[in-house]
Amino acid sequence: MAELALPAVVDDRDEVKFEPGPLNRSSTFYVAGHRGLVGSAIWRRLQSEGFADLVGRSSSDLDLKDREAVFAFFEEIKPRYVVLAAAKVGGILANSTYPVDFLSDNLRIQVNVLDAALKYGVERLLFLGSSCIYPKFAPQPIAEESLLTGHLEPTNDSYAIAKIAGIMQIQAIRRQYGLPWISAMPTNLYGPNDNFSPKGSHVLPALIRRYDEAAQSGAATVTNWGTGTPRREFLHVDDMAAACLHLLEHYDGPEQVNVGTGSDVTIREIAETIAEVVGFTGRTEWDTSKPDGTPQKLLDVSKLANAGWTSQVDLSDGLRSTVEWYREHITTIRE
């Protein structure tokens, strides 16, 4: 296939200067990755906010790594707004085992979607990354200015590099074409539609599944990786979705925006809380031969607060509702 030409198709939207404010609820809004943890939460939020023309495609219907298919899709639906929440994601084990996949797949997804959105005149786009873009030993809490100031955590550096490339592409598009596209970097997310797979999940859903299975089986012990001392910040995905819409309607700047709660807990503390929630009364052991990952990852969320948004979902309440969701969907969750 011949390379598809850029820049964006010229239409009457190119003449409209964006100013932060309510998005048009009747305009076509494409959520890339609408069945995933983040994308499904954004979809629910947009529905509750009255967006009437939401578009999503499953990976079986549209492979975002297929450039020709992505361009054909954008030509067909011509969305006015886009949230790019689609990504290949996973925890320490998955990232350490398949670094090529995490780098290559995410780069292709991002470049294809962003190039197609540029060609077909998307007015407002939000690119979602991850807090792992920041250096392993960045000063805490981590400010947006810490990007590219130090070495990354080696267990997920391939994924982080892909997400950094996405931020750079958003900034380049803003400079070259003047489009008001933005980036947001969430902290550790959890909630409905998370990946609870033993081999592919992040720390919190992995702990929920591990402790719940132990509680159901009557196991005497649960063994977790590392020392339990690293500190992590956790944000409920419904909060993340609310923040995304808020940013789309209130923020316009080249710098990525951190999205989090502004507080953190140790892995040991979160494990103890989950054990209590699921009813596990046995003993927790720690396999210190396994890696801890980054010692602390707390985001500075002052930029987000200055834009008028703060988190609303309490961690203990969010954990209880997530455990309930997990138990209700245990037969259909991703493996």
N, C-alpha and C positions, 0 to 999 in steps of 0.2 A: 504494500500500500504506500502511495506517495505521502510524504509528510503533509499534515493538514496545516494550512496557513493560519498565522496569527498576524495582527492583533484581533481584538474583538470585533464582531460584526457591529456595524454602526446602526443604531436605531434611535428612536426618540428619547430613550432613557439616557443616552450619552450626554444629552444636553441638560440633564437635571443634576444640580449639585446636591449631594447628600448632606443633610443636616440631621443630627441625632433627634429621634422622635419616634412615635408609634409606626410600626411597619403596617403596610396595607394587608388587612386580614383576608382579602379576597384574591391576592396575588399568588401565583404558583410558588410553592416553597418545597425544595427538594432536601430531604434529610438523608445523607449518605451514611449507611450503617444503621438504618432505623430499627433493626431487630436486636442490636447489641445492647449492652448495659447502658451506655450513654445515649445512643441514638433513640432507643425506645422511650427513655425518660423525656428526651426533648420532644419526641412525637406526642407523648401524653400531655406535656405542658402546652405545646402549640394548639392541640385540640381543645384543651380547657380554656385557652385564650381566644378561641373563635376563629382560628385559621381554617379556611374552608377548602383550600386546594393544596393539600399536603400530598407529596409524591415520595414513594419509597420503592426500592427494588431489592429483593433478596440477592444473595451472592449467586444463587443458582439461576436467577433471571438476568442478572447483569454482573459480569466479572469486571470489577473496576481495574484489574490489571491489564485488561484488553483495551488498548487505546482506541482502536477503531469502533468497538462497541460503545465505549463511553462517549465518544464524539457523536455517534449516531443517536444516542439517548438524549444528549443535550440539544441536538438539533430538533428532535421530536417534541420535547416538553418545554424547552426554553424557559427555565425557571428564573424568577426575579430574585429570589433569595435562596441561599444554600448554606447548610451546616455540614461540614466535612467531619463526621464522627466515625467514619469507617477506618478500620486499621487492623493489622494483625497484632494481637496483644497477648501477653502471658507473664507469668511470674519468673522468679530467678532461674528455676530449673529449665523452663522452656527457652528463655532468652540465652542461657548459657549453652544449651544443646543445639539450638538452631539459629545462630547469629546471622547466617547468610539469608535465611528466609525472612527474618525480622527486618533486615536492611533492604533487601531487594523488593519484597512485596510492598512494604510501606512506601518506598520511594516511587514505585510504579503507580500505586493508588493515588498518591498525592499529585504527582506530575500530571497524570491523565485527567483527574478531576479539575485541577486548577487551570490547566491549559484549555480544557473544554469550556469551563465557566468563563474564562477570558474571551474566548472566541465568540461565544453566544450571548455575551452582554449581561452577565449576572451583575446585578447592582450592588448587592450586599452579601458578603460571604464571611463565615466564621470558621476558621481552621482550629481544630482541637489537637493539642499535643499532650505533654505529660511533664510532671515535675522532674522526671529523670533527665531532662535536658540540662540541668544545672550541674556544676562540678561536684564531685563527691565530697569535698571538704569546703564547700562554700560557707561563708559566714551565715550563722543562723539568727533570725529567720532569713530565708533566702529572698533577696530582692530581685526584681526583673533584670537589674543591671549586672547581676552575677553571670549572665549567659556568656559563654566562651571565655571565662576568666581562669579556668583550671581544668584538670583532668577529670574525665567522667568515671562513674562507677563501672568497672570492667565487666561485671556480670550482665549489664544491659546496654553497653555502649553502642551496639549496632542499632538498636531501636531508637536510642537517644539521638544518634546522628541523623537518622531519617527524619525525626521530628524537628530537629534543628534546621534541616534543609527546608522543611515546610514553612517554618517561620521566615527563613530567608527569602523564600519564593513570594510569600505574602508581602514582605517589605519591598521586594524588587518590583512587584506589580504596582504597588502604591507609588513608587518613585517613577516608574516608566509610563504608567497609564493613568495615574491619579485616581484609581478606584478606592473607595473607602472600605477595603477588606481588612479584617482584624484577626488576631490570634488569641487564644486563651489556653492557659496551662493549668489543668486541674491537679490537685493533690490526689492521694489514694482514694479511689471511689468505691462505693459498695451499694448494694440494694437489689431490687427486683431485676431479673434477667442477667445476673452476674454469671460468670463462668465458674462453676464449682468443681471442675475436673481436677482430680488428684495431681495430674501432670501439667496442666496448663493454666491453673488459676493463680490469682494473686493471693497475698498473705491472708487477708480477712476471710474471703469465701473458703479458702483452703482450711482455715482453722474452724470455721463453722461446720464444714462437712466432717472434718476429722473428729471433733468433739461430739457432734450429734451421733455419728456412727458408733463412737465409743460408748455414749450414753445408752443407745438403743441395744447394744450387744452386751452391756454390763462389763466392759473391759476395765481392768484395774489401772492401766496406765495409758497415757498419750505421750508420744514423743514428737517434739518440734525441733526444727532446724535452729542452729545457732545458740546464742547465749540468752536471748530474750531481752537484751539491754537496748538494742536500737530503738529510737523513738520515731513514731510515724503519726502523721496527721490523716484523719479519715473524714471524708465528706460524703453525705448521702447523695445518691445520684439525682434525686428529685430537687435537692438544693442546687446541684450543678446545672440542671436544666433551667431552673429559674434564673440563675446567674447568666446563662447563655443568652436568653431572650433579653434580659436587662442590658447586657453589653451591646447586643445588636441595636437596641433602641436608644442607648445613652452614651456609647463610647465610640470615638473615632480617632485612632492613633496608630503609629507604626509599631510601637513596642507591645510585645505580648503581655497579657494581663494574667497574673496569678489568681487562681480560684481555689479557696480553701476556707478553713474555719479560723485559722490563726492560733490554734492550740494543738498539742500532740500528747500521745501516751506511749509508754513502752510496749513492745510486742508482748512481754510477759503480762502486763496489765490487761491488754486487750484479750489475751488468751484466758486469763482468769475470769474476765467478764463474760466471755462467750461460754466458758465451761459452766458458769452459774446459770446463764440464760437457757442453755439446752438441758440442764439437769445432770451434768457429769460430776460425780462425786469422787472419782479416783485421783490418782497422782499424775502430775505433769513432769516429764523429764525433758532435758534439753541436750541435743546432740551437738556438742561444741566443735565436732570435727567438720561440721557443715558451715558454709559462709553466712555471715550476718547481713551482708550488703552494706549500704551506706549507713553510718552511725546515726545520723539524724537528717530528717528531711521535712523541715517546717517552713512553710511559705510565708513571706511577708505579703499580707493581703491589703495593705494600706491603699494601693492604687484602686483596687476594687471597691473598698469602703468609700474612697473619695468620689467614685462614680455612683455611689448611692446604694450599694448592696452589701448585705451581710448574711451569713448562713442562719437558718432557722431550725433545722432538725437536730435535736439533741442526740448525742452518740448512743446513749443507752436505749432511747426510744427507737432509733434507727436500727440498732442491732436486733431488738426484739421483733420488729416488723419484718426484717430481712430473714431471720430464722423461721418465722411463720410462713413467709413466701417460699423459702427453700423446702420446708416440709410439705407444703401444699403441692409443689411442683416436682417433687423428688423423682418421680417416674418419667419426667419429660425433660429434665435439665440436660445441658450439654455435657458430653463425656470427653 
